[in-house]
Amino acid sequence: MSSHNSHLTLIAIGALILFVATLLGAYGTHGIQGSVDEKTWNTYQVAVEYQFYHGLGLIVVGMLAERFPKSKWISTSGWILFFGIVVFSGSIYVVTLAGMTEAGAMAPIGGLSIMGGWLALAYGILRER
């Protein structure tokens, strides 16, 4: 995939992540709030919020990947973030919506991946100085 397509793909994925966060946020508020305990509801809200924040971040990473097309670190950071968002928020959604509590063990892997994605971005930007 050329760097041009890669940055556009990251931006599009970021937009889709924001769409899904909006959808699941609305569904949570109108469909599950009140039918789950407070701890589960609070955890679900964290998943939606993190998905929003990091989805916006993924769009920024895509824009930076366009600005610095030779940096493999910057574009790679986007893919690491994408993986982390899906695993972190996704595992919480599976626990909340499907009751598969064992999926919750995946959330820390997603969280570490998100952190790794941000570190990879920082490293990539610092290399471009």
Order of alpha helices (4+ residues) and beta strands (2+ residues): alpha-alpha-alpha-alpha
